[in-house]
Amino acid sequence: MIRDMKLNNKTEVASLKNVIKYYRLGDVEITALRDINLTLREGDFAVISGPSGSGKSTLLHILGCIDKPDKGRVIIDGFDTTDVALEALSGLRFIKIGFMFQTFNLIPVLTAYENVELPLLFTGADAASVRSRVVDVLKKVGLSERVNHYPSQLSGGQQQRVAIARALVGSPRLILADEPTANLDSRTGDEILTLLMRLNREEKVTVLIATHDTTIINKAKTVINIKDGELW
């Protein structure tokens, strides 16, 4: 069941229409997603919840245009990606979508500043604009004093803040987060959740989180349950 706390007529940011995804395991074909229909709108703060193997990460990967469905349509900010190759969607991913992962996925030989800066280096923006934006998002996530620190010099919570800044730096319409608090203690996880909720409110960015964390589930505006590749 999808628990939607408030219906609205805000702009559609992303949608999946009749999406089906298969995987092969030897000679066996496994259906990872079954006829998924989902719409996210501007300012949504939504959670997708379900057991391991239910299809949460697959759904995020398809919605984030880092994987393709076998059937169905994926529409991001009004652009239908269905007939576009993944390689050709890199620009869309940089501009429209930010990613967060439970293992942070920071590059260990780069500082916090450089990790956040990296996505902007592919946009062709001038150096002054890049610096201004990177400094701004690091300030928003409370890391102004850690810009020159490497991941190994940061706590888990600080590393996840860097990951949030990296996800935000391109001013995306949509942030996708896969178990963002799984590797954090409860207090740090609460701090990260509070930060994401504040950014959702202030930046008007749409957030979709795949999680088992009941604290996040209880505070989400919308909860989407998934089991065996089906929404219910």
Secondary structure, 3 states (H helix, E strand, C coil): CEEECCCCCCCEEEEEEEEEEEEEECCEEEEEEEEEEEEEECCCEEEEECCCCCCHHHHHHHHCCCCCCCEEEEEECCEECCCCCHHHHHHHHHHHEEEEECCCCCCCCCCHHHHHHHHHHHCCCCHHHHHHHHHHHHHHCCCHHHCCCCHHHCCHHHHHHHHHHHHHCCCCCEEEEECCCCCCCHHHHHHHHHHHHHHHHHHCCEEEEECCCHHHHHHCCEEEEEECCEEC
